């Protein structure tokens, strides 16, 4: 079982995230170090969202609630979805 943190983003997200990117990546690095964040990144072509894969719902929610992208209005909506993982090396 894993949890997906799904982000919907503002228009021109890639450009608007620049001032907040170091803090966002530091938060992500800490979540990786703690073993909670497994994968994460922005969707491409178009860059209209992002997906992050977590081990727990609590970790995903904590990330979103502390993310500078959320705090600075770059994320228009976020949700955590339970994912019944059935294949892959991260089981």
N, C-alpha and C positions, 0 to 999 in steps of 0.2 A: 504494500500500500504506500502510495506517495501522494503528494498534494501539489497541485499546480496553482501558482499565483499568476493570474491573468490581468494584464494592464491594458486599458484603452488609453490612448494618448492624444494630446492636442495636435493640431496641424503644425507642421514645421518642427516637430518634436526633436529631430536630430540636431537642428541648429539651436533650439531653445534649451536643450539639456546641457550645453557646454559649460556654463558656470557652475552647475551642480554635479557634474560628472565625477569629479574626484571624491566628493563625499559619498555619492551613491556607490561608487566602486569600492570605497573603504568599508561601507556597510556590507556589501556583498562579500568582500574578502573575509571579513570577520565571520559571517555566516558560514562560509566554506570552511574556515579554520575550525569552527565549532562542530563541523560535520553535519550541518543542517541543510545547507544549500548545495545541491548536486550539480545543477546546470542552470544557466540563465542567459537571456539575451533578448535583443529587440528583433521583431519580425522585420523582414526586408521585402522591398519591391511589391507593395508599398510598405514604408515604415509606419505602420498604423497600430502597433501594439507591441507587447513584450510578454514573454512567458518565462517563469522561473519554477524550477522543480525542487521541492523541499521534502524532507523526511517526515515533517509533522505539520499539522494545521496551525498549531501555536506558533511555530517558527515562521511560517508564511505570513500569518497575520501580524506578528511582531515586526517583521521586515517592512511590510507595507505601511504600518503605522509610524515607522521611524524613517522612512525613505524620504530624502530631500526632494525627489521628483514629485512625490505625493504632496508634501508640505508646500511646494512652490507652484502647484497648479498644473504641472505637466501631465499628470494622470487624471483623466476625466472620470474614470471608473475603475475599480479593482474588485476582484472576487477571488476567493480560494475555492478550488474544486477538488474533491477527493478523486483520486485516480486509481482504479483497480489495475495495478501493473501486473502483467502476466508473462512478459518475456523481456529478456535483456540481462546485462551484466550487473545492473544496479539493484537487483532484487535483494 
